[in-house]
Amino acid sequence: AASDVFRVTTECPFMYHEVVDEAWQRHVENGNDVTTVDGLPEGTHFEIYKLAALEISHERGTSHHRSEGCSRYIREHRGDFQVEVMEVPSDCVRPELRLTVDYPEDLVLCRRLYEHFRGEAPLIPIDQIIQHLDQHPELTALVAAYAKPGWLWK
């Protein structure tokens, strides 16, 4: 039976894959309930959970916590869990950027990025995506109306 869950979501085509191996190692060695990253562009995060932590969250939480926002209960009750939020390089800390697909404009942006970085796919480095977006502000303008800058775990 599984004891841990690696979580990414289907509407997020670009993941910060660069530290997944290190995150898994730290998750196991430190006995974390949750190991994650934060401050990256929306849609590029991952989370590793102990299955037991998700079960507690489901049991103690409300329907608000039992949705796609399954990290809410743990974030709201952090003192009850061993949570490690790994640092990311400063050039990747860009929570104002959006790389998830909820609206047609998001899909246009992600398709254009994929076309540009096709040779790097499927593991396109997030810092390269950010550099490209900085050089092409017309791309971020496509989804600016939907951007919700913020941190999940701070």
Secondary structure, DSSP 8 states (H G I E B T S, - for coil): ---EEEE--TT-----GGGHHHHHHHHHHHT-SEEEE-SS-BT---EEEEHHHHHHHHHHS-GGGSSS-TTHHHHHTGGGS-EEEE---GGG--TT-B---SSHHHHHHHHHHHHHTGGGTTS--HHHHHHHHHH-HHHHHHHGGG-----S--
